[in-house]
Amino acid sequence: MLVKAIAALAAVLAAAGAAVWGSGSSEPPSVQHANFESGDLSQWRHRQCLPERVSVGSGRPAAFDGRYRVRVEVRDGDVEPETGSERCELVGPRLPDERERWFRLAIYVPSSATPPDSWQIISQWYSITGGSPPLALFNNMGLPMRWSLRTGDSTKTYWRSRKLARNRWHEIVVGVFLSQSRSRGWVKVWFDGKRQRLANGRTRMHGRTRGPVPGAFITGIYRDPASTGTSIQYMDHYSVGPTRKSVMPD
């Protein structure tokens, strides 16, 4: 399963494409958006999802910004063919090395939302060398519902959200200096418009934030195959840029 996932992502990153995310440049001239306003997934580099589990729509909930948002879903026993795992994810921009990047995304928490019964990743800064991603946003187990930014193997936690209010969109902005060096790499977080204190009590925390081979920003649902029930997520307004103000103007 892991070998399939690595091969699939490597092929995606090697392929040339016209997607907004897909220029391949390590130095974007300005902020890049993937906000579904085209009414489809054409702004994304690739998807790793069963076709019937992802849809772009304008119904409830209303989009965070504009008209359209995306809905992804994973059910018991789903096997995504490229990776052989339980996931429905969209593949976004490549991750450069020794560069600062800011990622903005909005996720809707419906009134019916329940926490997962095992690990569940909702965004990841993935490396095609395989194994756990250096950085991932988790939907935490247990109540109250929270998100946390951790290493993929959960050995290091950078940030944990407050209790998530339901029936509303939440916006998270993550600043990352992408580096294999634990002393040079760093993470900063803004949540619902407010700068966050991280696990070290400060607003910046150092750590290894990129693998040895270029990877990609991936978002959606990737969960433990032992998970039960159906996982659903609504997402909108993805942006990546070289500075916080480029994706989150004051």
C-alpha positions as CSV (number, residue, x, y, z in Angstrom):
1,M,0.0,0.0,0.0
2,L,2.8,2.4,0.9
3,V,4.7,1.6,-2.3
4,K,1.6,2.3,-4.4
5,A,1.1,5.7,-2.6
6,I,4.7,6.8,-3.2
7,A,4.6,5.8,-6.9
8,A,1.3,7.5,-7.5
9,L,2.4,10.8,-6.0
10,A,5.7,10.7,-7.7
11,A,4.0,10.3,-11.0
12,V,1.7,13.2,-10.3
13,L,4.5,15.5,-9.4
14,A,6.5,14.5,-12.4
15,A,3.7,15.2,-14.8
16,A,3.3,18.6,-16.4
17,G,-0.2,20.1,-16.2
18,A,-2.1,23.3,-16.5
19,A,-3.7,23.3,-13.1
20,V,-3.4,26.5,-11.1
21,W,-1.4,24.6,-8.5
22,G,0.7,22.9,-11.2
23,S,3.3,25.4,-12.4
24,G,6.0,23.5,-10.6
25,S,7.8,26.8,-9.7
26,S,9.5,27.0,-6.3
27,E,9.0,30.7,-6.3
28,P,5.4,31.7,-7.1
29,P,5.2,35.4,-8.1
30,S,2.1,35.8,-5.9
31,V,-0.5,33.9,-4.1
32,Q,-2.1,30.9,-5.8
33,H,-5.7,30.0,-5.3
34,A,-7.7,26.8,-5.6
35,N,-11.2,27.8,-4.6
36,F,-13.5,25.7,-6.7
37,E,-15.1,28.7,-8.4
38,S,-14.6,26.9,-11.7
39,G,-17.3,24.6,-10.5
40,D,-15.0,21.6,-10.8
41,L,-11.6,20.3,-9.6
42,S,-9.6,21.7,-12.6
43,Q,-7.6,24.0,-10.3
44,W,-6.1,21.0,-8.5
45,R,-3.1,19.0,-9.7
46,H,-4.7,15.6,-9.0
47,R,-7.1,13.7,-6.8
48,Q,-6.7,10.4,-5.0
49,C,-10.3,9.5,-4.4
50,L,-13.1,7.3,-5.6
51,P,-15.0,9.4,-8.2
52,E,-18.3,9.1,-6.5
53,R,-16.9,10.4,-3.2
54,V,-15.9,13.9,-4.2
55,S,-18.2,16.6,-5.6
56,V,-18.1,20.4,-6.1
57,G,-21.4,22.1,-5.3
58,S,-23.2,25.3,-4.2
59,G,-25.8,23.9,-1.9
60,R,-25.7,23.7,1.9
61,P,-23.5,24.5,3.5
62,A,-22.9,27.7,1.5
63,A,-19.4,28.2,0.3
64,F,-16.9,30.0,2.6
65,D,-16.1,32.4,-0.1
66,G,-17.8,32.7,-3.5
67,R,-20.3,30.2,-4.8
68,Y,-18.7,26.7,-4.8
69,R,-17.1,24.4,-2.2
70,V,-16.0,20.8,-2.3
71,R,-17.4,17.8,-0.4
72,V,-15.2,14.7,0.2
73,E,-16.3,11.4,1.8
74,V,-14.8,8.2,2.9
75,R,-16.9,5.1,3.8
76,D,-16.1,1.8,5.5
77,G,-14.2,-0.4,3.1
78,D,-13.3,2.3,0.5
79,V,-10.2,1.4,-1.4
80,E,-8.7,4.3,-3.4
81,P,-7.2,2.5,-6.4
82,E,-3.9,4.4,-6.7
83,T,-2.9,4.0,-3.1
84,G,-5.0,1.1,-1.8
85,S,-6.0,3.1,1.2
86,E,-9.1,4.7,2.8
87,R,-8.7,8.3,1.5
88,C,-10.3,11.0,-0.6
89,E,-7.7,13.7,-1.1
90,L,-6.8,16.5,-3.5
91,V,-3.2,17.0,-4.4
92,G,-2.0,20.6,-4.4
93,P,1.3,22.4,-4.8
94,R,4.8,21.0,-4.7
95,L,6.8,21.7,-1.6
96,P,10.1,23.4,-2.2
97,D,13.1,23.2,0.1
98,E,14.4,26.0,2.3
99,R,11.5,28.2,1.4
100,E,8.8,30.0,3.5
101,R,5.2,29.1,2.4
102,W,1.8,30.1,3.9
103,F,-1.2,27.8,3.4
104,R,-4.8,29.0,4.0
105,L,-7.8,26.7,4.0
106,A,-11.4,26.7,5.3
107,I,-13.1,23.6,6.6
108,Y,-16.8,23.4,7.6
109,V,-17.8,21.5,10.8
110,P,-21.5,20.5,10.5
111,S,-23.8,20.2,13.4
112,S,-23.8,16.4,12.9
113,A,-20.0,16.1,13.1
114,T,-18.6,13.4,15.4
115,P,-14.9,12.8,16.2
116,P,-13.2,9.9,14.4
117,D,-12.6,6.6,16.3
118,S,-9.0,6.3,15.0
119,W,-6.4,8.6,13.4
120,Q,-7.6,10.8,10.6
121,I,-5.5,13.3,8.6
122,I,-7.3,16.2,6.9
123,S,-4.3,18.0,5.4
124,Q,-0.7,16.9,5.0
125,W,2.7,18.2,3.9
126,Y,3.7,15.0,2.3
127,S,7.1,13.7,1.1
128,I,7.3,11.1,-1.7
129,T,9.9,9.2,0.2
130,G,7.0,7.6,2.0
131,G,6.3,6.9,5.6
132,S,4.5,9.5,7.8
133,P,4.5,13.1,6.5
134,P,6.7,15.5,8.4
135,L,3.7,17.7,9.1
136,A,-0.1,16.9,9.1
137,L,-3.3,18.4,10.3
138,F,-5.3,15.8,12.3
139,N,-9.0,15.6,13.2
140,N,-8.6,14.5,16.8
141,M,-10.2,11.5,18.4
142,G,-12.6,12.1,21.3
143,L,-14.6,15.0,22.6
144,P,-14.5,18.0,22.5
145,M,-13.8,18.1,18.8
146,R,-10.4,19.6,18.0
147,W,-7.8,19.7,15.3
148,S,-4.1,19.4,15.9
149,L,-1.0,20.0,13.8
150,R,1.5,17.2,14.4
151,T,4.2,15.1,12.8
152,G,2.5,12.3,10.8
153,D,3.7,9.8,13.3
154,S,2.3,11.9,16.2
155,T,5.7,12.0,18.0
156,K,5.6,15.8,18.0
157,T,2.7,18.2,18.4
158,Y,3.0,21.8,17.2
159,W,-0.6,23.1,17.9
160,R,-4.0,22.0,19.1
161,S,-7.1,24.0,18.4
162,R,-9.7,25.1,20.9
163,K,-13.0,23.3,20.9
164,L,-14.5,23.4,17.4
165,A,-17.8,25.2,17.1
166,R,-20.2,23.3,14.9
167,N,-22.4,24.5,12.0
168,R,-19.8,27.0,10.8
169,W,-16.6,27.4,8.7
170,H,-13.2,27.5,10.4
171,E,-10.2,29.1,8.8
172,I,-6.7,27.9,9.4
173,V,-3.6,29.6,8.1
174,V,-0.3,27.7,8.5
175,G,3.1,29.3,7.9
176,V,5.9,26.8,7.3
177,F,9.6,27.2,6.6
178,L,10.1,24.0,4.6
179,S,13.4,22.4,5.6
180,Q,14.8,19.0,6.5
181,S,16.7,20.7,9.3
182,R,15.1,20.6,12.7
183,S,16.7,23.9,13.6
184,R,15.8,25.8,10.4
185,G,12.3,24.5,9.8
186,W,9.5,26.2,11.6
187,V,5.7,26.4,11.9
188,K,3.3,29.3,12.7
189,V,-0.5,29.1,13.0
190,W,-3.4,31.5,12.7
191,F,-6.9,30.1,13.5
192,D,-10.1,32.0,12.7
193,G,-8.1,35.2,12.3
194,K,-6.1,35.0,15.5
195,R,-2.4,34.2,15.9
196,Q,-2.0,31.0,18.0
197,R,0.4,30.0,20.7
198,L,2.0,26.7,19.9
199,A,2.9,23.8,22.1
200,N,6.2,25.5,23.2
201,G,4.2,28.5,24.5
202,R,5.5,30.7,21.6
203,T,4.1,31.7,18.3
204,R,6.8,29.9,16.3
205,M,8.0,26.4,16.8
206,H,11.0,24.7,15.1
207,G,11.1,21.2,13.6
208,R,11.7,19.2,10.5
209,T,9.0,20.2,8.0
210,R,10.0,18.6,4.8
211,G,11.3,15.2,3.7
212,P,14.5,14.6,1.7
213,V,12.6,14.4,-1.6
214,P,10.1,17.1,-2.9
215,G,6.5,16.3,-2.0
216,A,3.2,18.1,-2.1
217,F,0.5,19.7,0.0
218,I,-2.5,17.3,0.1
219,T,-5.9,17.8,1.7
220,G,-9.1,15.9,2.2
221,I,-9.6,12.8,4.3
222,Y,-7.0,10.1,4.9
223,R,-7.9,7.7,7.7
224,D,-7.0,4.5,9.5
225,P,-8.5,1.5,7.6
226,A,-9.8,0.3,11.0
227,S,-12.0,3.4,11.2
228,T,-15.7,2.8,11.2
229,G,-18.6,4.9,9.9
230,T,-18.6,7.5,7.2
231,S,-16.3,10.6,7.2
232,I,-17.4,13.7,5.4
233,Q,-15.6,17.0,5.0
234,Y,-16.5,20.3,3.3
235,M,-13.6,22.5,2.2
236,D,-13.1,25.8,0.4
237,H,-10.7,28.7,-0.2
238,Y,-7.3,27.2,-0.5
239,S,-4.4,29.5,-1.0
240,V,-0.7,29.3,-0.9
241,G,1.8,32.2,-1.0
242,P,5.2,33.3,0.1
243,T,4.1,35.5,3.1
244,R,1.2,35.5,5.5
245,K,-0.2,38.8,4.1
246,S,-0.2,37.3,0.7
247,V,-2.9,34.7,1.8
248,M,-4.3,36.6,4.8
249,P,-4.4,40.3,4.2
250,D,-4.8,42.4,7.4
